[in-house]
Amino acid sequence: MTGPLPGDSIKTYVLRRGRMRDAQRNDYAALSPQFCIPFSRGLLDFQGVFGNSNPVVMEIGFGMGGATGEIAEKMPETNFLGIEVHTPGVARLLGDIRRKGLGNIRIIEHDALEVCAVMVPRESLAGVHLFFPDPWPKMKHHKRRLVTESRVALIRSLLAPGGYFYFITDWEEYARSSLEILTAAPDLRNPYPGFAPTQDWRPQTKFEGRGRKEERAIWELYFVKKGLGDYHTALRPSPAAEK
Ligand SMILES: C[S@@+](CC[C@H](N)C(=O)[O-])C[C@H]1O[C@@H](n2cnc3c(N)ncnc32)[C@H](O)[C@@H]1O
């Protein structure tokens, strides 16, 4: 396979090496069979994967997965499909799944764009989280960004009507060009006048912490797929699960 979309063989990541601690290696070996879904060319059946028909939110590039675990813990009635290529991050999130006893996360360790292209059914997702993707600041690298017109078209096609796309970055130029791309998408609407406020349910991510330390502003975009349905207000942490 050359890439997730016809003519798109450009990777949006560079695989980082990273050593795993013994505990992470153990979690990876013990828990992958239960919580990781191997990449394959068949469409996922979410009911079979999660064992229920709760809404599914996909996260692209969860990094070390700290925020993913926290959000999934706050929203036990939402299923989370996390996609990441960095093995130590996968192991780290598996550890959180074990420590927090989470039943609502599944992980695919593979290129998210390929997963989107062949595994995720059209109009099946209640939401997509894209938190602090690599900004690829140099102009010659912009083609590696996850938010480009064609990649956003693929992501939008997976959102159910009323489903949301939540993108956050600390790179202003990436934020502004993404605002233009999303605003031009005919099947999305922006519930806010421009950039979105921070959704009150989301914790700070690891990369966000770095950006804030370097005093970079945080830019948030929150768009909703047009049509009947409202995951924007429906998917909130249940009061019982909030700490
Ligand atoms: C800058 S990090 C941000 C991690 C995390 N979201 C955070 O805010 O701390 C971006 C992550 O996206 C992952 N990534 C980039 N492109 C990806 C792709 N096509 N499929 C899966 N993961 C990807 C990288 O491996 C990396 O861990």
The ligand as a MOL file (V3000), in Angstrom:
LIG
                    3D

  0  0  0     0  0            999 V3000
M  V30 BEGIN CTAB
M  V30 COUNTS 27 29 0 0 0
M  V30 BEGIN ATOM
M  V30 1 C 3.2500 16.1330 19.1520 0
M  V30 2 S 2.6470 14.5770 19.6410 0 CHG=1
M  V30 3 C 1.2210 14.9750 20.6300 0
M  V30 4 C 0.8000 13.8440 21.5210 0
M  V30 5 C -0.4310 14.1050 22.3890 0
M  V30 6 N -1.6180 14.2730 21.5980 0
M  V30 7 C -0.2250 15.2840 23.3010 0
M  V30 8 O -0.8990 16.3090 23.1070 0
M  V30 9 O 0.5750 15.1880 24.2420 0 CHG=-1
M  V30 10 C 1.9420 13.9490 18.1600 0
M  V30 11 C 1.7410 12.4470 18.1850 0
M  V30 12 O 1.0190 12.0540 17.0290 0
M  V30 13 C 1.5240 10.8130 16.5860 0
M  V30 14 N 1.1850 10.7020 15.1570 0
M  V30 15 C 1.4850 11.5680 14.1590 0
M  V30 16 N 0.9830 11.1400 12.9870 0
M  V30 17 C 0.3400 9.9880 13.2500 0
M  V30 18 C -0.3690 9.0650 12.4440 0
M  V30 19 N -0.5190 9.2720 11.1230 0
M  V30 20 N -0.8830 7.9700 13.0280 0
M  V30 21 C -0.7410 7.7510 14.3600 0
M  V30 22 N -0.0710 8.5880 15.1810 0
M  V30 23 C 0.4650 9.6910 14.6250 0
M  V30 24 C 3.0100 10.8760 16.8670 0
M  V30 25 O 3.5880 9.6000 16.9690 0
M  V30 26 C 3.0280 11.6340 18.1930 0
M  V30 27 O 3.0180 10.7690 19.2890 0
M  V30 END ATOM
M  V30 BEGIN BOND
M  V30 1 1 1 2
M  V30 2 1 2 3
M  V30 3 1 2 10
M  V30 4 1 3 4
M  V30 5 1 4 5
M  V30 6 1 5 6
M  V30 7 1 5 7
M  V30 8 2 7 8
M  V30 9 1 7 9
M  V30 10 1 10 11
M  V30 11 1 11 12
M  V30 12 1 11 26
M  V30 13 1 12 13
M  V30 14 1 13 14
M  V30 15 1 13 24
M  V30 16 1 14 15
M  V30 17 1 14 23
M  V30 18 2 15 16
M  V30 19 1 16 17
M  V30 20 1 17 18
M  V30 21 2 17 23
M  V30 22 1 18 19
M  V30 23 2 18 20
M  V30 24 1 20 21
M  V30 25 2 21 22
M  V30 26 1 22 23
M  V30 27 1 24 25
M  V30 28 1 24 26
M  V30 29 1 26 27
M  V30 END BOND
M  V30 END CTAB
M  END
